[in-house]
Amino acid sequence: MDLLAQNFQNIKDQLPAHVKLVAVSKTHSTEKIQELYDLGQRVFGENKVQELLEKQPQLPKDIQWHLIGHLQTNKVKYIIPFVDTIQSVHSEKLLREISRLAEKEGRTVKVLLQVKIAEEESKYGLSFSEAKNIVEDYQNNRFPFTELDGLMGMATFTDNREQVQQEFLALKKLFDEISETVPLETLSMGMSDDFLTAIACGSNSVRVGSAIFGSRQYL
Ligand SMILES: *Cc1c(COP(=O)(O)O)cnc(C)c1O
């Protein structure tokens, strides 16, 4: 078995059956993505629209592409025809645009609300109260061509496990609270370095990149 296959198997062995794996393929080649596809993986995450648009046409059409990075309103139109889930909805304006363009395309698009749980200023995301307001508008049918599938969050980049745990647990609490009014499927938390902690805190979908593909070379 080559390294990619070994890494993939190793991650799968650690995931409980109810946890979905989104393989984060950003910066990695279509050959590597194809190799992972051939090993059975179907859900892939990319964080840049441009990169996703270059890769998507070269790869099998039944890949479920998740956009996990910051999305600008003016770029939504490019991914609406094929994207499976937009995990990084960080504003009401963006969600309105997704719904508007999904209607034009004759489809609904699954979305996750990205909630800010980390301390870092650099990380995007809705506050808890903003997320609740959007959920209320969603219930009032303001984004009819979207399907609110759940929440996504990224913990602070730190060795302090306790802090990471607290951040994940806070999002799980919000997830449970919202689930009382709107049924949510997906709580997307956890990356290569913290997915086991995230799962212990209630995550049912992890976004794993470097632990499968190896470290990223940014050019
Ligand atoms: C890059 C990225 C990941 C994966 O990170 P790894 O540490 O390589 O597993 C997960 N989520 C988001 C939003 C990312 O941008």
The ligand as a MOL file (V3000), in Angstrom:
LIG
                    3D

  0  0  0     0  0            999 V3000
M  V30 BEGIN CTAB
M  V30 COUNTS 15 15 0 0 0
M  V30 BEGIN ATOM
M  V30 1 C -7.4620 23.2310 5.3200 0
M  V30 2 C -8.7350 23.0720 6.0760 0
M  V30 3 C -9.0220 21.8830 6.7650 0
M  V30 4 C -8.0700 20.6960 6.8320 0
M  V30 5 O -6.9420 20.9990 7.5580 0
M  V30 6 P -5.8800 19.8390 7.9330 0
M  V30 7 O -5.2110 20.3730 9.1440 0
M  V30 8 O -4.9730 19.7230 6.7670 0
M  V30 9 O -6.6310 18.6100 8.1790 0
M  V30 10 C -10.2390 21.8080 7.4220 0
M  V30 11 N -11.1210 22.8120 7.4120 0
M  V30 12 C -10.8850 23.9610 6.7550 0
M  V30 13 C -11.9210 25.0340 6.7820 0
M  V30 14 C -9.6840 24.1400 6.0630 0
M  V30 15 O -9.4540 25.2950 5.4210 0
M  V30 END ATOM
M  V30 BEGIN BOND
M  V30 1 1 1 2
M  V30 2 1 2 3
M  V30 3 2 2 14
M  V30 4 1 3 4
M  V30 5 2 3 10
M  V30 6 1 4 5
M  V30 7 1 5 6
M  V30 8 2 6 7
M  V30 9 1 6 8
M  V30 10 1 6 9
M  V30 11 1 10 11
M  V30 12 2 11 12
M  V30 13 1 12 13
M  V30 14 1 12 14
M  V30 15 1 14 15
M  V30 END BOND
M  V30 END CTAB
M  END
